[in-house]
Amino acid sequence: MTADILLHGGALDLMKQRFPKAPTPWLDLSTGINPWSYPYAGSSEKAAKHLPTATQFDDCLQAMSTAIDAPAESLLLAPGSELLIRLLPDIIPARHVCISTPTYGDHAKSWGRSTAKVTESHDALTDSGRADILVVCNPNNPDGRTWSKDCLSDACQRLAERGGWLIVDEAYADLDPKLSMASSGGKPGLIVLRSFGKFFGLAGIRLGALIAPQSILHAMRERLGVWPVAGPTLEIATQAYSDLRWQIDMRRRLETACERLDAVLSTHELSIDGGTSLYRYLRLADAEATWRVLAEQGVYTRRFKDNPHAIRIGLPSADEDFQRLDAALSVISP
């Protein structure tokens, strides 16, 4: 077991090994995934027994296109957005990549394996004048920072004028659709990444999408192969993306739950330094110690290798979970 695995979140099996005396069941608040997953009706037996069909792909793509307001011709389905992040450096030649920081670490890792110079910036949009690829997450993970569509559009235009690219990771954009650049899909210089699992609470389904001009879609399609997404995944995602009422209602539910989480954190005088309606990002004097004390009580949160003063706490899903978090924080509170 390595410390890096426990830094990412979602490794509950390893946490149980690391803290064998912690009370059970564990309260896993480490991932920033919706605790109220979409209540899908299941997938057909045919979807599991046969290779995915063109109709299944098209149905899912059209449902996603409508839900996120992206031109269908600009969309490519993939088995999760993380794979797309890792493959993009193989497709786009770059000299200088600027990545907004702090953010999802796989962007820097993936571009770091390329020949490009990689820099990280707290004010990445102003650096689009000297980089040929600019990477931002909107909303950002982990601090929830957001950029307006106008700001991103301006940066994209500056990059495109000299053959550069703006890559926008919208893994959490379903929480706030007005931020999304998806409607500009296919525009020169713009690449958007979407993730299904976080908002719909079905991370194990493994579905993502690339929104880009045709040249990028073609190159990525060649790398993903003929059947990149499983039939059951396509059927379940089609159900979820087609259910627009559930999506609207869920956004309200998450906002209400996040307000309750804020109240619990404020009771213990913890400094909330950002987040989305799926998690809160906290600034602490000693995040490692806080993470460890919570873990000893069976509460799993997210810590960060490069920031010893921050942890991320996801949404509890039930009254007893809020109460348990409150009790665990009481051990830390002065």
PyMOL commands that set and color helices and strands:
alter all, ss='L'
color gray80, all
select helices_A, chain A and resi 3-8+12-18+45-49+54-68+72-74+81-91+106-112+124-129+149-160+173-175+177-179+182-184+197-200+203-205+214-224+231-242+244-267+287-296+319-332
alter helices_A, ss='H'
color red, helices_A
select strands_A, chain A and resi 27-28+75-78+96-100+117-121+133-137+165-170+190-195+208-211+271-276+279-283+299-300+302-304+307-314
alter strands_A, ss='S'
color yellow, strands_A
deselect
rebuild
show_as cartoon
